Amino acid sequence: MTDSTPDTAPRTRMPLHWKMAIGFASGLLLGLLVYSAQVPGADVFMRYVTDPVGQLFLRLLFMLVIPLIFSALVLGVVEIGDPESLGRIGLKTLLYILVVTAIAVAIGMLMVNVFQPGAGMSREVGEALMARESEASAAIMTHRESLSGIDILLNIVPRNPVQAAADGELISVMFFALMFGIAATVMRTPGVNAFVGTVQGTYEISLKLIDWVIRTAPYAVFALMFSLAAKVGLTALKPLAMYVLVAAGAMALHMVVVFPLLLRFVGGMSPLFFFRRAQLAMLTAFSTSSSSATLPTTLRVAEEELATPRRIGRFVCTLGATANMNGTALFEGVTVLFLAQFFLIDLSLGQQVLIVLMCVLGGVGAAGVPGGSLPVIAMILVMFGIPPEGLGLILGVDRFLDMCRTCVNVTGDLVGTVVISHSEAGRAHVELPE
């Protein structure tokens, strides 16, 4: 007699990060094919299909960033428990950000000094690129006028928290959330406990909504990559190939050398274990070019995949989404030195050290959204007498480099979470694979 019992074994589903990788690769290849073949009607398809799909995905993520940041940071502070622990973890986070970001900038500037990408660029090609991007670079230069160092410092404290949230001023929102969290930690009255419960509910609802949104990520990644490749192809990289290679190479060096050393010797975790578990956050960051949009995935990976304490993951990752910008600061240093070389401006060692400091501070002040570092670069260029119009040179390749530096930024947040969690526990908080 044959066994007629139906097969109830669960089907193995493809992991989300593999679906995203397939969407990324297929969108890139198909976009390059459309660009090279000059397919008629491609502009219409991008305008009415792929561009809206990609932008809708990003808007859905950005829609949830403010409630997530506020709730995660308040809960992170409350769960740390006492002001002494909060001060200790906050100090460790700040120290990690400053040291690792300075190392990243130093690596980038060292590579620019060694390979001299700006000195080898044709002046004719450079002028043509600047002319093509003149309108965009002019808009950036206009925006940078409001980005003085004192303004960045004052804008940390919002005049109106609601207005700051509406304007996407994440540093201001985070400061407001930190103040709320600290006050809730000190008081802990019945009313405050009820408020914390409401914040916990907001956090859980935000994560559920994000889970629904992230399920559509493979299709959005396909749309974003198709539009990018179909519009610019590979030709935009040719005049700036050396600059792109130096910038991307410096980021890769920071990713594969500095982070693994930190993980192994300071964080007590196997680098292979870390990178295997962090794939989803890294790929999301690379696809969206936004630390803020990737934050939901970063929090999930820190807690579920890397098994770091929830209270530390919420605090470090949420703060890091705006303040810990290793890749952004590295990119800023590379770009400033590259443009100085192109315009034949010699910078002394002292000036380059000052640029390192400015890039570290600029990385903290840069918005965690696509292209958020460009106004900061314009400000630094003006400080050192480098024509800010030179930003037009790099706008054609900035999207690709934005993807690379966002991946480094988010990975740095997760590495910081591991390092600080291990320092607080005094031992490895996960079993290291043999």
C-alpha positions as CSV (number, residue, x, y, z in Angstrom):
1,M,0.0,0.0,0.0
2,T,1.4,3.4,-1.0
3,D,1.7,6.1,1.5
4,S,-0.7,8.9,0.6
5,T,0.2,11.2,3.4
6,P,0.9,14.6,2.0
7,D,4.4,16.1,2.3
8,T,4.1,18.7,5.0
9,A,7.9,19.4,5.2
10,P,8.4,23.2,5.2
11,R,9.8,24.7,2.0
12,T,13.1,26.4,2.2
13,R,12.8,30.0,1.3
14,M,15.6,32.0,-0.3
15,P,17.1,34.4,2.2
16,L,16.1,38.1,1.7
17,H,19.7,39.2,1.2
18,W,20.1,36.8,-1.7
19,K,16.9,38.1,-3.3
20,M,18.3,41.6,-2.9
21,A,21.6,40.5,-4.5
22,I,19.7,39.0,-7.4
23,G,17.6,42.2,-7.8
24,F,20.8,44.3,-7.6
25,A,22.7,42.2,-10.2
26,S,19.8,41.9,-12.6
27,G,18.9,45.6,-12.4
28,L,22.5,46.6,-13.0
29,L,23.1,44.2,-16.0
30,L,19.7,45.1,-17.6
31,G,20.3,48.8,-17.1
32,L,23.8,48.6,-18.7
33,L,22.2,46.7,-21.6
34,V,19.6,49.4,-22.1
35,Y,22.2,52.1,-21.9
36,S,24.5,50.5,-24.4
37,A,21.8,49.6,-26.9
38,Q,20.0,52.9,-26.5
39,V,16.6,51.1,-26.3
40,P,13.8,53.4,-27.5
41,G,11.2,54.2,-24.8
42,A,13.6,53.4,-21.9
43,D,13.3,57.0,-20.6
44,V,9.5,56.6,-20.4
45,F,9.8,53.2,-18.6
46,M,12.2,54.7,-16.1
47,R,10.1,57.9,-15.6
48,Y,6.8,56.0,-15.0
49,V,7.9,52.6,-13.6
50,T,11.4,52.1,-12.1
51,D,12.0,55.6,-10.8
52,P,8.6,55.7,-8.9
53,V,9.1,52.2,-7.6
54,G,12.6,53.0,-6.2
55,Q,11.5,56.4,-4.7
56,L,8.3,54.8,-3.2
57,F,10.5,52.3,-1.4
58,L,12.8,55.0,0.0
59,R,9.9,57.2,1.0
60,L,8.3,54.3,3.0
61,L,11.6,53.8,4.8
62,F,12.1,57.5,5.5
63,M,8.5,57.7,6.7
64,L,9.4,55.3,9.6
65,V,12.8,56.8,10.5
66,I,11.6,59.5,12.9
67,P,9.3,57.3,15.1
68,L,12.0,54.6,15.0
69,I,14.9,56.9,16.0
70,F,12.9,58.5,18.8
71,S,11.6,55.3,20.3
72,A,14.8,53.3,19.9
73,L,17.0,55.9,21.4
74,V,14.6,56.6,24.4
75,L,14.3,52.8,25.1
76,G,18.1,52.4,24.6
77,V,18.8,55.0,27.3
78,V,16.0,53.7,29.6
79,E,17.2,50.1,29.3
80,I,20.8,51.1,30.1
81,G,19.3,51.7,33.5
82,D,21.4,54.2,35.5
83,P,23.1,57.4,34.6
84,E,26.6,56.0,35.4
85,S,26.2,53.2,32.8
86,L,24.7,55.7,30.3
87,G,27.6,58.0,30.7
88,R,30.1,55.1,30.4
89,I,28.5,53.7,27.2
90,G,28.0,57.2,25.7
91,L,31.7,58.0,26.3
92,K,32.8,54.7,24.8
93,T,30.6,55.3,21.7
94,L,32.0,58.8,21.2
95,L,35.6,57.6,21.6
96,Y,34.9,54.7,19.1
97,I,33.4,57.2,16.6
98,L,36.3,59.7,16.8
99,V,39.1,57.1,16.7
100,V,37.8,54.9,13.9
101,T,36.6,57.8,11.8
102,A,40.1,59.5,12.1
103,I,41.7,56.2,11.0
104,A,39.4,56.0,8.0
105,V,40.2,59.6,6.9
106,A,43.9,59.0,7.3
107,I,43.7,55.9,5.1
108,G,41.9,57.8,2.4
109,M,44.3,60.7,2.4
110,L,47.3,58.5,2.4
111,M,46.1,56.7,-0.7
112,V,45.4,60.0,-2.5
113,N,48.9,61.3,-1.7
114,V,50.4,58.0,-3.0
115,F,48.4,57.6,-6.2
116,Q,47.8,61.3,-7.0
117,P,44.5,60.8,-8.9
118,G,43.8,64.6,-9.3
119,A,47.2,65.3,-10.8
120,G,46.6,62.9,-13.7
121,M,43.2,64.2,-14.8
122,S,43.0,66.0,-18.1
123,R,42.1,69.7,-17.6
124,E,39.8,69.5,-20.7
125,V,37.9,66.5,-19.3
126,G,37.6,68.2,-16.0
127,E,36.2,71.4,-17.5
128,A,33.7,69.5,-19.5
129,L,32.5,67.6,-16.4
130,M,32.2,70.8,-14.4
131,A,30.2,72.5,-17.2
132,R,27.8,69.5,-17.4
133,E,27.2,69.5,-13.7
134,S,27.3,73.3,-13.1
135,E,23.6,73.6,-12.0
136,A,23.9,70.8,-9.5
137,S,27.2,72.0,-8.1
138,A,25.8,75.6,-7.8
139,A,22.9,74.2,-5.8
140,I,25.3,72.5,-3.4
141,M,27.4,75.6,-3.0
142,T,24.3,77.6,-2.2
143,H,23.3,75.1,0.5
144,R,26.8,75.0,2.1
145,E,26.6,78.7,3.0
146,S,24.3,77.7,5.9
147,L,26.7,75.0,7.2
148,S,29.2,76.8,9.3
149,G,30.7,75.0,12.2
150,I,28.8,77.0,14.8
151,D,25.5,76.3,13.0
152,I,26.1,72.6,13.2
153,L,26.8,72.9,16.9
154,L,23.7,75.0,17.6
155,N,21.4,72.9,15.4
156,I,22.0,69.9,17.8
157,V,19.5,71.6,20.1
158,P,16.2,72.1,18.3
159,R,14.1,75.1,18.8
160,N,11.0,73.1,17.9
161,P,11.4,69.3,18.0
162,V,8.3,68.8,15.8
163,Q,9.8,71.1,13.2
164,A,13.1,69.4,13.4
165,A,11.4,66.0,12.8
166,A,9.5,67.5,9.8
167,D,12.7,68.9,8.3
168,G,14.6,65.6,8.8
169,E,17.2,67.1,11.2
170,L,18.1,63.8,12.8
171,I,20.8,65.1,15.1
172,S,18.2,67.4,16.7
173,V,15.7,64.6,17.0
174,M,18.3,62.4,18.6
175,F,19.3,65.1,21.1
176,F,15.6,65.5,22.0
177,A,15.2,61.7,22.4
178,L,18.3,61.5,24.5
179,M,17.0,64.2,26.9
180,F,13.6,62.3,27.1
181,G,15.4,59.0,27.8
182,I,17.7,60.5,30.5
183,A,14.7,62.1,32.3
184,A,12.7,58.9,32.1
185,T,15.7,57.0,33.6
186,V,16.0,59.4,36.5
187,M,12.2,59.6,37.4
188,R,10.6,56.2,36.7
189,T,7.2,57.3,38.2
190,P,4.0,55.4,37.3
191,G,3.2,58.0,34.6
192,V,6.7,57.8,33.2
193,N,6.5,54.0,33.1
194,A,3.2,54.3,31.2
195,F,5.0,56.6,28.7
196,V,7.9,54.1,28.3
197,G,5.3,51.4,27.6
198,T,3.8,53.6,24.8
199,V,7.3,54.2,23.4
200,Q,7.9,50.4,23.5
201,G,4.7,50.0,21.5
202,T,5.7,52.6,19.0
203,Y,9.0,50.8,18.5
204,E,7.4,47.4,18.0
205,I,4.8,48.9,15.5
206,S,7.6,50.6,13.6
207,L,9.6,47.3,13.3
208,K,6.5,45.5,12.1
209,L,5.8,48.1,9.4
210,I,9.5,48.1,8.4
211,D,9.3,44.3,8.1
212,W,6.5,44.7,5.6
213,V,8.3,47.3,3.7
214,I,11.6,45.4,3.6
215,R,9.9,42.4,2.0
216,T,9.6,44.5,-1.2
217,A,13.3,45.4,-1.1
218,P,14.4,43.1,-3.9
219,Y,12.0,44.7,-6.4
220,A,13.0,48.2,-5.2
221,V,16.7,47.4,-5.5
222,F,16.2,46.2,-9.0
223,A,14.4,49.4,-9.9
224,L,17.0,51.7,-8.3
225,M,19.9,49.9,-10.0
226,F,18.2,49.7,-13.4
227,S,17.5,53.4,-13.4
228,L,21.1,54.3,-12.3
229,A,22.8,52.0,-14.9
230,A,20.4,52.9,-17.7
231,K,21.0,56.7,-17.2
232,V,24.8,56.8,-16.8
233,G,26.2,53.4,-17.9
234,L,29.9,52.9,-17.3
235,T,31.1,55.8,-19.4
236,A,30.7,58.2,-16.5
237,L,33.4,56.3,-14.6
238,K,36.0,56.5,-17.4
239,P,37.2,60.1,-16.9
240,L,37.3,59.6,-13.1
241,A,38.5,56.0,-13.0
242,M,41.5,56.7,-10.8
243,Y,39.6,58.8,-8.4
244,V,36.9,56.1,-8.1
245,L,39.5,53.4,-7.6
246,V,41.3,55.3,-4.9
247,A,38.2,56.2,-3.0
248,A,36.6,52.8,-3.3
249,G,40.0,51.1,-2.6
250,A,40.4,53.1,0.6
251,M,36.9,52.2,1.8
252,A,37.6,48.5,1.0
253,L,40.9,48.7,2.9
254,H,39.1,50.1,5.9
255,M,36.4,47.5,5.6
256,V,38.7,44.4,5.3
257,V,41.5,45.5,7.5
258,V,40.4,47.9,10.2
259,F,37.0,46.4,11.0
260,P,38.3,42.8,11.2
261,L,41.1,43.9,13.5
262,L,38.6,45.7,15.8
263,L,36.3,42.7,15.8
264,R,38.9,40.1,16.6
265,F,41.1,42.0,19.1
266,V,38.6,44.5,20.7
267,G,35.2,43.0,20.1
268,G,36.0,39.3,20.7
269,M,34.1,38.1,17.6
270,S,35.2,36.2,14.5
271,P,35.2,38.6,11.5
272,L,33.9,35.8,9.3
273,F,31.0,35.3,11.7
274,F,30.3,39.0,11.7
275,F,30.3,39.6,8.0
276,R,28.3,36.5,7.3
277,R,25.6,37.7,9.8
278,A,25.7,41.3,8.7
279,Q,25.1,40.7,5.0
280,L,21.5,42.0,5.0
281,A,22.3,45.3,6.6
282,M,25.4,45.8,4.3
283,L,23.5,45.1,1.1
284,T,20.5,47.3,2.2
285,A,23.0,50.1,2.9
286,F,24.7,49.7,-0.5
287,S,21.4,49.6,-2.3
288,T,19.7,52.6,-0.6
289,S,22.8,54.9,-0.1
290,S,21.2,55.9,3.2
291,S,22.2,55.1,6.8
292,S,18.9,56.4,8.0
293,A,16.9,54.2,5.6
294,T,19.0,51.2,6.6
295,L,18.6,51.8,10.3
296,P,15.6,49.4,10.8
297,T,17.6,46.6,9.2
298,T,20.8,47.6,11.2
299,L,18.9,47.3,14.5
300,R,17.4,44.0,13.5
301,V,20.8,42.6,12.5
302,A,22.5,43.8,15.7
303,E,19.9,42.2,17.9
304,E,18.9,39.0,16.1
305,E,21.9,38.1,13.9
306,L,24.9,39.4,16.0
307,A,23.2,38.7,19.4
308,T,24.3,42.0,20.9
309,P,22.4,43.3,24.0
310,R,19.3,45.1,22.8
311,R,19.9,48.1,25.0
312,I,23.4,48.7,23.5
313,G,22.4,48.0,20.0
314,R,19.5,50.5,20.1
315,F,21.8,53.2,21.5
316,V,24.9,52.7,19.4
317,C,23.2,51.9,16.1
318,T,20.7,54.7,16.4
319,L,23.3,57.3,17.4
320,G,25.7,55.9,14.7
321,A,23.2,56.3,11.9
322,T,23.9,60.0,12.0
323,A,27.1,60.5,14.0
324,N,29.3,57.5,13.0
325,M,30.2,58.1,9.4
326,N,33.5,56.4,8.7
327,G,32.9,56.0,5.0
328,T,31.5,59.5,4.6
329,A,34.5,61.1,6.4
330,L,36.9,59.0,4.3
331,F,35.2,60.1,1.1
332,E,35.3,63.7,2.2
333,G,39.1,63.6,2.8
334,V,39.7,61.9,-0.5
335,T,37.6,64.3,-2.5
336,V,39.1,67.5,-0.9
337,L,42.6,66.3,-1.6
338,F,41.7,65.1,-5.1
339,L,40.2,68.5,-6.0
340,A,43.3,70.3,-4.5
341,Q,45.5,68.2,-6.8
342,F,43.3,69.0,-9.8
343,F,43.5,72.7,-9.2
344,L,47.3,72.5,-8.5
345,I,46.9,73.7,-4.8
346,D,49.6,72.4,-2.6
347,L,48.5,71.6,0.9
348,S,51.0,71.3,3.7
349,L,51.1,68.5,6.2
350,G,49.5,70.8,8.9
351,Q,46.7,71.7,6.5
352,Q,46.1,68.0,5.7
353,V,45.9,67.2,9.4
354,L,43.4,70.0,9.8
355,I,41.4,68.5,6.9
356,V,41.4,65.2,8.8
357,L,39.9,66.9,11.8
358,M,37.3,68.8,9.7
359,C,36.3,65.5,7.9
360,V,35.9,63.8,11.2
361,L,33.6,66.6,12.5
362,G,31.9,66.8,9.1
363,G,31.2,63.1,9.1
364,V,29.3,63.6,12.4
365,G,27.4,66.6,10.9
366,A,26.6,65.0,7.5
367,A,23.0,63.9,7.0
368,G,22.4,60.1,6.8
369,V,20.7,60.4,3.5
370,P,21.9,60.1,-0.1
371,G,24.3,62.9,-1.0
372,G,24.3,64.3,2.5
373,S,28.1,64.8,2.6
374,L,28.3,67.1,-0.5
375,P,27.5,70.4,1.3
376,V,30.1,69.6,4.0
377,I,32.7,69.0,1.3
378,A,31.8,72.4,-0.2
379,M,32.3,74.1,3.1
380,I,35.8,72.4,3.6
381,L,36.8,73.4,0.1
382,V,36.1,77.0,0.7
383,M,38.1,76.9,4.0
384,F,41.2,75.8,2.1
385,G,40.9,78.1,-0.9
386,I,39.9,75.2,-3.3
387,P,37.2,76.3,-5.9
388,P,34.0,74.6,-4.8
389,E,32.8,74.5,-8.4
390,G,35.1,71.4,-8.6
391,L,32.3,69.4,-7.0
392,G,30.9,69.2,-10.6
393,L,33.9,66.8,-11.3
394,I,32.6,64.1,-9.0
395,L,28.8,64.4,-9.3
396,G,28.7,61.9,-12.2
397,V,30.2,59.1,-10.1
398,D,28.9,60.2,-6.6
399,R,26.0,57.8,-6.6
400,F,28.3,54.8,-6.8
401,L,30.6,56.1,-4.2
402,D,27.6,57.1,-2.0
403,M,26.6,53.4,-2.1
404,C,30.1,52.3,-1.1
405,R,30.5,54.8,1.8
406,T,27.0,54.1,3.2
407,C,27.9,50.4,3.3
408,V,31.1,51.3,5.3
409,N,29.1,53.6,7.6
410,V,26.5,51.0,8.5
411,T,29.1,48.3,8.9
412,G,31.0,50.6,11.3
413,D,27.8,51.0,13.4
414,L,27.5,47.2,13.7
415,V,31.2,46.9,14.5
416,G,30.9,49.6,17.2
417,T,27.9,47.8,18.7
418,V,29.9,44.5,18.9
419,V,33.0,46.3,20.4
420,I,31.0,48.3,23.0
421,S,28.9,45.2,23.9
422,H,32.0,43.2,24.5
423,S,33.6,45.9,26.6
424,E,30.5,46.1,28.8
425,A,30.1,42.3,29.2
426,G,33.8,41.7,29.8
427,R,33.6,38.6,27.6
428,A,32.4,37.5,24.2
429,H,28.6,37.7,24.1
430,V,28.3,35.1,21.3
431,E,29.9,31.8,20.8
432,L,32.7,32.2,18.2
433,P,32.6,29.6,15.4
434,E,35.4,27.1,15.4
